[in-house]
Amino acid sequence: MIVFPRTTKRSILALFLVLLLLLNSVAFLIPSVSAVAKISYAASAKATASSVEAGSEATILVSVTPSETTDVLIDVEFFDSDVKNVGKVYIDKVHLEAGVEKTTALVWKVPANLPEGKYTVSFGIFGAGWGSPSKWYPGAAAIHVTGGVPSVDYATAATVTPDPVLRGNRVAIDASVTASVYTEALVEVSVVQPDGEKALSQSWVETLTAGQKKDFRLDWTVPATAPLGNYKVAVGLYSPDRTVTYKENAEAAPFQVASESQPVPATPADVKAVPSTDSVTVTWKAAEQATSYDVEVDGTPVGIPTGALSYTHSGLKPDSEHTYRVRAKNGSMAGPWSAAVTVKLPPAVPESQDIKILTTTGNKQSTSSITPKFKMTNLGKTAIPLKDTKLRYYFTADFAKDEEKPFEIGFYGMVKWRNLSADDVVTNIVKMPIPAADATHYLEVGFTEGAGVVQPGETLTFNGRMNKSDWSSFDQTNDYSFLNTSAEVESPKTLVYQDGELLWGTEPSLLDIPPFPATVESTSTDTSITLTWDAVAEATGYEVRADGVLTTVAGNTFVHDFLKPGTLHTYNIRTVNGGKTSLWSSAFTAKTTGEQILPAPAGVRAAKNETSIQITWKALQELVTGYEIEVDGDVLSTGKTLSYTHEGLAPATLHTYRVRARDGETAGPWSDPIKVNTLRTVTGTFDVQFNVDPTADRTPISPYIYGANEDLTGTENLTARRAGGNRFSTYNWENNASNSGSDSGHVSDSFIPWYYGGIPVSDSAKWEVPGSAAVGFHQQSLEKGAYTLWSLPTAGYAAKTKGIKITDADKAPSSSWVEVQAAKGAPFSLTPDLNDNAAYNDEFVNFLVNKFGPASSATGIKGYSIDNEPGLWNKTHKYMHPEMTKGAEVLSKSIDLAKAVKNVDPSAELFGPVSYGFSDMYMVDNKAEWEQIKGKYGWYLDYYLDNMARESRIEGKRLLDVLDVHWYSEEMGGGTRITSTNLAAHNLETHKVRVQAPRSLWDPSYLEDTWIGDWYSEFLPLLPAMKNSVNKYNPGTKIAITEYDFGGNHHVSGGIAQADTLGIFGKQGLYLATYWNMAGTANLSKIPYLSSGFKIYNNYDGMNSKYGDTNVRAETNDIENSSIYSSTFKDNDGNLHMIVINKNFDYSMNADFTIGGTKQYTSAKVWAFDENSPQITERDGLSNINGNKFTLTIPKLTVAHIVLS
């Protein structure tokens, strides 16, 4: 996955900081105004003794007379001659009566190693609990400390770079020392050779501050004659006169000196130790630069023959434990040891008078098929009935990414010379409710009554084979029953049960966790599914994962309600016992009653050449009997085949297809029609047929698709303005603080009210007014007649302070942040409490509704984004949300915010989940969690839509109004990504790829050359995939793309892509779109074609004339080289508008237009921009159109707006 960082506003931020510096402000806000204290104090302090010994106690008497009765906190602090704080003591809730002097004694334990000398005593008086008012009294007293016995703890460390280092090269040694208390010491850093001699040593006498790390740097050029091998860095601490040793660390950092001829080999990887009955085989993978290896066996190194990658430790006792490490060698150079591996041999075989079990497992440590062989011999005097016998073989499933797969089993069994039929052998693979460290499942072999008996002296032979349905590998080295030998072994790890009692073998030791519920039953209605299971002993509760959503229940019943009839749902359950949880049960499904509703097939795609078109689609999860495809109006059955090939076609001809499923006589809905043209090769001026019908396919064009995340040049007549981006995840409406995150050094400041609120530095006092950023932004939107989309934070925390750079020490939760909560749960205030360490989104929305009215009013804020790009929270805001984002978290926070906002303003529109790109749409950029929660869903957007719909049914109102994603094409041309902001790197191939890239939004015959196209083509084109998800899981939800950019707007290809994209948005029924300028606001003059792409719709004649508000049918027979979009106004002004694009880089296009309907058009006016200039100019039109047919020649790389009258 490629994440393309957006640094759009860095140049703006730089300007912002310069303006602040011009105001001589080191912070990013105006100075705060302190409250005037209403109380005064007369106070003094003195030491009971002028001299104290280090290690003893010093008593300070503080006398205070207040002007009013109050409770205070008295803080006394001690400073050395360098004004470094060396100690502190305080006492809280000291009660003072007005006008009455009170003396309080505070006792300080003087550190035993505090250097001798004079120390200043200062004190402060604060309101109780460190409150206000406060007053500080510096230098109120002094004490003299005499020498004591030092008692200091030291921590030392060192790093060496590079390691290993070659002779003749330089190595950097960075040592550090931390003392527990203030002290002075001599620090010595030495390089120690393999023979113990010091190759280099350097010392410093330093004063060490308590708890603060002190760094020491030593550079050493390794002599050409230096001994090869293992070196050490030693760090020693001594008294300044070196008479006392404080601490010596002889191995602060190991490193190696090597040569070109004898490099240091790498650490052996994949070290495994596999036990047998009386031996352990240790194996490893070859290490780079290794000529031989050592194996450490129970602490003793053993040399291994050259070329060997294994070692067998033989003659071992049953049930004994052994530990191994491996290192590589190159001559005298030894690499680092691998991590230790410890294994235990199986216990001794129990003696038995009745049976003997021989097991063969082979010695393949990795295999896609486990093939155990058992021989059970009856040593007794009576027959063994097979129907009462069960054999067990334990193994680990090794599911990739914990995604369980079905197992397949094959076997051959016989007794003496009598073969057992398949009907007589019962095989089953059981998931263990409580696993062992080396077993998650077991193969159980049982028999029917027809299998007969094993007579005395007879042997049952069983050859088994089991594999996962995807044939992925098993790692047998961690399998309890695996013996790692092809020999027949009497193994106690193959178990035999007779009538349920263990007859042979030793069961594996189970982990100390509870079991998951063994048997679950379900009952269904049209709208609910109830799960019940047997209670697990000592369980304190259970967790149920229903369609990926986690719910905790106290008892052994779970009701999943507010479902739709005839729908399938997926569940897992696990047991909770205090702080312990079981494994998840295997996933199982249940279905609501009622007639199943067949959705339209999704993932409809086309592959084409000059004479044929192949249509493919995804199988439905629902039960179907077959599929039908409509081909140019004819309905054909494909049975259960998921494809159809239309052959014998002419080049550059347009064809129409749609697909539906059938369940017997019931037909599901058709998929949206797709129109696909066959290919052709263009070698000169080419003809294109455009068919336009203003009476057909009429759909409204949302006025909000012509939006942006900034105001661009101001001539584009933008219809929607979004206040969003990475900063908004940390926006605090109470003081307008936000944090820049990784965009610009994690700085908390007032950027949002300055940039988005439009409040200049000269009026910076308003930056502190609650909500002023949103107020200023929306007032601008009202002036422009634009839709406001404001982003509300949900990630967890908002910036509390300004003028600071956040570091790891400030990681949330800390004093640098306030917690963001969806709902306050208390009465709202228009002047929020700045001291409650919380910011409430519903209180903010109430503030805005109070200011502008509800969203349903003419002046209200219409929409709110549910934060921004959740899949990147831990990257963009690592100090605020360091953990990887989880899809379940995003859903939960979306539900909470939507409920809170809708409770304040039911008419407001909520946009979510605001995914940053495909990986966020597919799995919130968290593959491990997605594998756990995905259940039946194709991608995360399905999960999100379905669960938001269910919560809406529970609430009785829609919670998600708009499905919102971001789309930055990841396509590349000529080695450059088309969205690259390095404009100089763009080349002809980059431009050619760019003009085709918008087809990924809608064209099923276009497959982009990216990892998305390679692995996830079923979700392309994007907009139809999103529509299918909406229609299936949350009908009525609108769709928005609130960040997008196809780049290259310094070139006409950028203008073509932008104009093409806006046409696609209108034709595909997008509700809202806001462009994000990747190049940055400061570079607008360098990308003039961006403005052209907008103005060709909204200001094509320079007189603010606009494209229509109603989309009508417009088709081309050559989508590779041309695009056409057409519209009228619903309150018909008599004109027909067409956006026509020649995307060919070499040739002009003869465009043959055929206009349908009864209305006759007689003239055409044309405005266009092209490769020669981004300026839109009027071109030659037509004044003699007859029969609604005409031809225009469109030059190469041209976008034209044609108005027919």
DRENMARKOL-549271 format. One record per residue (C-alpha): z, y, x. Coordinates in steps of 0.05 Angstrom, whole numbers, plus 5000, padded with zeros to 4 digits. Each point is the difference from the previous one (the first is absolute). Layout:
// DRENMARKOL-549271
ZYX
...
***
This chain:
// DRENMARKOL-549271
500050005000
498350695025
504550584983
496450675013
505350545011
498850664964
501950625038
496950494953
505450535000
502249995073
496150635016
503150344939
506949775022
498850305069
498150664968
506249954956
504549905060
496950595037
501450454941
507249785000
500750145074
497350694989
505950094954
504549815060
502749414961
501549355035
500949654934
495049904944
503850404948
503650674993
507350025022
504949754948
505150494972
507349785006
504950134944
505150545014
506949695010
505550244951
505849755043
502450225069
504649685051
504850225055
500149425049
501949805071
500749375042
504249795061
501249375040
507149725001
499049865075
495550395046
498549385043
498849284978
498049375037
493549654986
501449404956
505950344965
500350434938
499350754990
503150354939
496850644973
503850424950
495550394951
503350544959
496350284939
501850544949
494950034942
498850594953
499749524941
502949324984
495049465021
498949325033
496549995067
497549555056
502250195071
495449785056
502250055074
494949875056
500549985076
494850255050
499249955076
497850565047
492749864983
501750094926
498749264987
504049714943
504749465028
504349874939
501550164927
505649904949
500650264929
504449944939
497650104928
503350254936
505350445032
503250394942
501250745014
503850504956
497650714995
503350455053
504349435029
498949785072
499449255009
499949645068
496549335007
500349555060
493749635022
500449465054
494249855047
499849365041
497550255067
494749525030
502949625059
494150165045
499350744982
499050395065
505750445022
499250734982
500950554948
497649884928
499050524945
502749884930
496250284940
501449894927
496950114932
502650074929
495649714945
500549894926
502749304985
494949465013
496250455050
498750494944
499350764998
502350515017
500949875075
502250375062
499749805073
505050235054
496949885069
504449985063
506550024962
503949615053
499449615065
503049385032
499749715070
498549265008
502549645061
496849365028
500949334966
497449305012
492649964982
498249484947
492550034987
495049524970
492950045028
493549744972
494249935048
492749824989
493350045036
492649914989
494549875050
492750224991
495449655014
502749295001
497449635038
497850485055
495149845056
501650125073
497850705021
500850284929
505450464974
505349784950
504250474957
507349824990
503650354943
507549865000
505150284951
507650054997
504450164941
507550135008
505049934944
503650635020
498950635041
500249815074
496950095069
497049415038
495349815056
494049624971
496049555046
493349684981
497349465046
494049535005
502249305021
495049525032
499649254985
504349865062
505550474975
498550565050
499350714973
492950265007
501950704976
506350364978
501450714974
506550314975
502150624960
506850314985
499850224928
504550254945
499349534940
501250264929
503449544951
495049594960
493850345030
495049605039
498250255069
493349805030
498449875073
492849925025
498149625063
492849915025
498449465050
493449845035
500249265013
498649865075
493949575015
504649515035
505349964945
502149294982
496849734937
504449774943
505650214954
503350675013
505950334965
502250714987
507550095012
504050584972
506950155029
505250524980
505550225047
505050565010
496750615034
503249815067
497949274989
507049755009
500349704929
494849564967
499350164925
494449514981
494349625033
494149714962
496349565049
494549824950
498650644961
492549845000
496249425030
492850095023
495049665044
495950185061
493349655003
493550025038
492749944982
500049295026
506549814967
500650364933
505949894953
498049514947
501250134926
505449684958
497849334970
498950064925
501249534942
505349595035
501949404957
504849425008
498849404956
505249454999
498649264994
505149434995
502050035074
495950575030
497850724991
492950255015
499650735021
493250334994
497350705011
493650395004
496950185067
502250685027
495450495035
500249985077
504249364999
498949455052
506149594981
506250004955
507449895001
503849704942
507550154995
503149384971
507150114974
500950545053
496749645058
492950225022
495049425009
493350095035
493849804961
493749725033
494350495007
495650034938
505249684953
501750354935
505249514976
506449665023
503549394971
507649965005
501549264995
505949524995
503850424951
505549794952
499450024924
502750634966
500350385067
498150745006
495750295056
497550695020
493650195037
496650615030
493350055035
497350495052
493450065036
499050045075
494650245047
501849775070
506850295015
499550494941
503849774938
498950334932
505450134948
503249434963
497949874928
505050034944
504549394997
498249434952
505649534977
498849334965
504249424977
498049275003
500549584937
506349604989
500349265017
496549534952
505149704952
500749255001
497649664936
499949294978
494950104945
494150435023
496750295061
495650634999
494750145053
496850694998
493850255036
498450745000
495250105058
500950565050
495650564972
504650595000
495150424958
495749684947
497050154932
501949314975
506749645008
498849255006
506549605001
500049245000
505849584976
501649265007
506049764960
502049285015
504749614955
505249685046
504349774944
500049364959
498150294933
493750354976
499950774999
497250274934
495250575018
501050354934
507150185022
497850225071
498350695025
498150225070
500750725024
496650375057
502650715014
495750585026
499150764998
494250264959
498250575048
496750404945
496250605027
503550654980
504749584955
494249914951
501149314971
493949554993
499349344962
500349355040
495149434999
502249285015
496149395019
502849315018
498849265011
505549504987
500749245004
505349465000
498349415046
492649914984
500650284929
497250704991
503750474953
495650364950
500350754991
503249904932
505949635032
501850545051
503150664978
499850555052
503050694993
501550605044
506650334984
502250705020
507349945021
504650444958
504150095063
495749955063
502049775069
498450375064
494549495013
497849814929
497950384938
496749424963
499849255000
494749484983
503049494953
496649334991
502049594939
497249404964
498949754929
502349334974
493049745010
500850085076
504349375001
505149835054
500749935075
502249285012
504749825057
496250045066
494350404969
497950715022
497850584956
494850415037
498550724978
494950475032
500550714973
496150645006
501950684973
497050685008
500350694968
494450194953
497450525050
500549505058
504250495040
503949715059
506949695002
504450125061
503149315005
504750205057
504850284947
499549404953
506449594992
496449324994
494750125054
501049545061
494650275047
497749315020
494649514980
504849425010
503649654942
507250255001
506249794961
501350714977
506050214959
495950624979
495949594952
504549874940
500149424951
503750024934
501449414954
502150164929
501450715023
504749795057
498350135073
498449335032
496950225066
500050645041
503750665006
498750594955
498650685034
505550515004
498950524946
500750755009
506250344972
496650324941
500049844925
494349604968
494850334956
500049774927
496849314998
497249994929
497650614961
497649984928
496350554963
499150184927
494950534978
498450474944
494150474994
503750545039
505449655041
501649415044
507149725007
501949595061
506049555002
502649545055
506049575017
505650415029
501049925075
507149845021
503850605028
494250474987
502050724990
493350194972
492549905005
493950425019
493649924960
493350265026
495750104938
492950215016
502750255067
505650434970
507149805021
505549954947
507249775011
503349604944
507149744995
498649374959
494849464999
495350344951
494750535010
495850354946
493550325021
498050434941
495250554979
494249565021
493149934969
497749404959
496349435034
501650245071
502049595061
506150205041
502849765067
507349885019
504549805058
507649914996
505449975053
507549914998
505150505024
506949795024
503750615025
496350245062
495649385004
493549874965
495849374993
492749935015
495350234945
497849444955
492649855001
496050464955
498749764930
496450314941
501250074926
495650294945
501650414938
497749724934
494450314960
492650025012
498250145072
496350645011
494149895046
498950605046
493250195026
498249655066
501750425061
497150045069
492850034975
495650105061
492649985017
496149785061
492750175002
493450015036
493050234982
498749454948
506849734976
507050214980
506049535001
505950184956
506949705015
506950094968
507149755005
502749434958
505150214947
507149755006
499749854925
497449334975
492650064986
494449524982
494550405034
496650665013
494050384974
495850535034
495550514966
493750125041
495950604979
502249864928
499449245000
506449594996
500349385044
505449485010
502249835071
505149474980
505850055048
495550255057
502350685025
493150265019
493050114976
493650155039
494550424968
493549835037
492750194999
501350754997
495750575026
502750475054
503550644978
501049774929
506550124961
503749454963
506249984956
505449464999
506849864969
504449384996
505049714952
504449384993
500349504943
505749564974
496349544954
497350424943
503950605022
496350505043
503850505043
497850725011
494050165043
501250305069
497450705008
492449985010
497650065071
493150255019
496949735063
493350155031
496149545047
498850255071
493850305031
497950275068
498450745002
494750195053
497950684975
500550474941
502749554945
500049994924
506449934960
500549904924
505750394968
501449834927
504750494963
502149954927
504650554974
501349594937
502549375036
506449815036
503250664982
507150045029
504450605015
500450255071
507250185017
500550735020
505149805053
495549615048
498150645038
506850085034
502850055070
506550005039
498650705026
496150594972
494149935049
495750635003
501850244930
492849964975
500149274977
503350144932
505049445010
502749714935
506049625027
505050165055
504649485030
506450165038
500949365038
499849665066
504949705050
504850594997
501249924926
503649345012
505750425029
499450634957
506750304976
498750454941
507050305004
498550385065
492649845010
501349635065
495449435021
498949585063
493249965034
501049285019
495249705050
494750524982
503650525043
506149775039
504849854942
502050744991
503950234939
497850694978
497450464945
492649815005
499249804927
502150674969
495850375052
493749584995
500049724930
504350524967
496050565032
506450385018
498750405064
504750045059
501250734982
503149764935
503649405031
506550134961
496449674941
499349365040
507349874983
499250094925
500249324966
493249754979
496450625026
494649585034
498149664935
500450654961
495450365049
495149425002
499549934925
499350744989
493949975045
497349414959
500950394936
496250585030
494349535019
500149614935
501449365039
504149384986
506449965041
502049335028
506850065034
502949435042
507249784989
503649625055
502749304988
500349695070
507550135006
501950655034
497950725004
501050505057
506750364995
499650505057
494550405033
498350205070
501649325031
496049435030
502349344972
501449445050
502649304996
507150275000
498450364934
497349384965
501550004926
505149984972
502950575041
501950734994
492650185010
498049704933
501950004927
499049404956
494350064949
501749724932
495349944940
505350184948
506150435005
503949674944
503650664987
498350684970
494450375035
500750665035
494650525016
504050165063
501049325033
506249815039
498350055074
506349635021
499649354961
495449675052
495049804946
493550264971
498249794929
492849944978
501450074926
504050635013
494050275038
495249844943
504950324951
499950625045
492350024997
499849874925
505050574991
495550455042
493049804974
501049584938
498449264991
493549685024
497350034929
500350765001
494550455027
504250195060
503949365016
499149575062
495749424977
501149455050
504949725051
498349525057
505049455013
501050185073
494549885051
497049405037
506049534996
496949485046
500850505057
507150254988
502849625060
494550295044
499550724976
507550074989
503349505046
506550405001
500450054924
497349324979
500149565063
499449344962
493249724982
498450204928
500449464948
495549954938
506049834956
503450645027
493950434983
499849714929
507550104988
499850725025
493850144959
503449754937
506350405013
496150645014
495349924941
505849894952
503750605027
493950474996
497949764931
507050104974
499450745019
492650104986
496849444958
493250335005
499850005077
495149525034
502749535054
495349795057
501549385042
500649635045
496050505044
497749465049
497550255067
494249515004
497949294987
505849665036
504850414959
496249834936
499849265018
507149875025
503650675014
498549845073
505449464998
496749315004
506549615006
502950294936
493449974963
499549255011
506749944966
498850434939
492649954986
500349414953
493950014955
497650705022
493750135040
502650635034
506050464997
496750464951
500149434949
507449885012
501450744994
496050114937
502649394964
507350145014
499350744984
496949794934
505749534985
505150555015
496050464955
500649504943
507549965012
500750765000
495450104941
495850515038
494750005055
503150075069
493749985043
494450464978
495449985060
498649465052
499650405064
497349795068
497150325063
493449795031
497850165071
493949595017
501149565061
492649915014
497250155068
493250185026
497850055072
507049845023
503350574961
503949964936
496650434948
506550384984
501450165073
502150725012
496749985068
493650314973
496649975068
500449244999
495949934936
492849765010
494049814959
502749314984
506650314978
496350464952
495749434973
506149584985
503450594967
494750134947
500649274978
507649955004
501550294930
496649404970
506449605016
503050384942
495249734947
494049595024
501049234995
493949895044
503050405059
504749645048
503150465052
500349755072
507650035008
505849524999
500650154925
492849794988
500949395044
506449734969
501250354934
493150114970
502649764932
503550684994
493650385014
497150434972
506750354993
499550374934
497649404958
505549585032
505250524980
497150044930
500449244992
507350015022
501550564951
496449664942
503649345013
507050245015
501150714975
494450224953
499350744990
502350195070
495650525032
497549975072
500650525055
498250055073
504550565026
497849975073
493049835026
495250235053
493549705026
499950485059
494350325037
499650644960
497350365061
493649614984
495849954937
502249274994
507050244985
497450454944
495849434972
506149535001
504450524966
494850154945
498749264990
507549864994
501150544947
494149714960
503149315006
506750264976
496850314938
495849394984
505749505011
504850384956
505150205053
505550444971
501950415061
497950065072
502550455056
496350045066
504049995065
496950395058
500949545061
497150535046
505450494983
500250684966
498950365065
493349655008
497050174932
494850435033
497749415041
498749564939
496050434953
496649424964
506749824967
499750634958
492749854983
501949324973
504950334951
495950614982
493849604981
504249814939
504450604987
496550615029
492849795014
496950674985
505350455029
501750224929
505249464988
495249594957
502249284993
497749284991
501149734930
506349684971
496749394969
496949455042
493549704975
495749415023
496550125066
496949435041
496149915064
496049415024
502050135073
507450125010
499349925076
495750625006
501950414938
505450184951
499750334931
505450244953
498850374934
504150384949
500050464941
505450434969
503449704939
499150664964
492649955018
497250615034
493049714997
499649825073
499849335037
503150005070
498149515054
502749915071
494649675041
500849775072
494949785052
504249605049
494249805045
500350295070
492549995013
495750094938
499250424938
500949694932
495250064942
504749984941
496949774934
504550214943
499849694930
504750344950
501949604938
502250244931
496550454950
501650675032
494050275038
501150375066
494750485023
502650325065
504249835060
503950465047
502249715068
505650195048
501149605064
502849955070
497149595056
500249835074
497550695018
505850384969
506349894959
498250614960
498149824928
493650364982
495450004941
493649595011
493349964964
500949734930
495349794944
497850384939
495149524968
503649344986
496449574949
502549384964
506650015038
496749745062
499150365066
500049915075
503650395054
499649915075
506950015030
500250105076
504049525044
507550095003
500350464940
504850084942
497050354939
502950244934
494450004948
501050344933
495149824945
499150474941
***
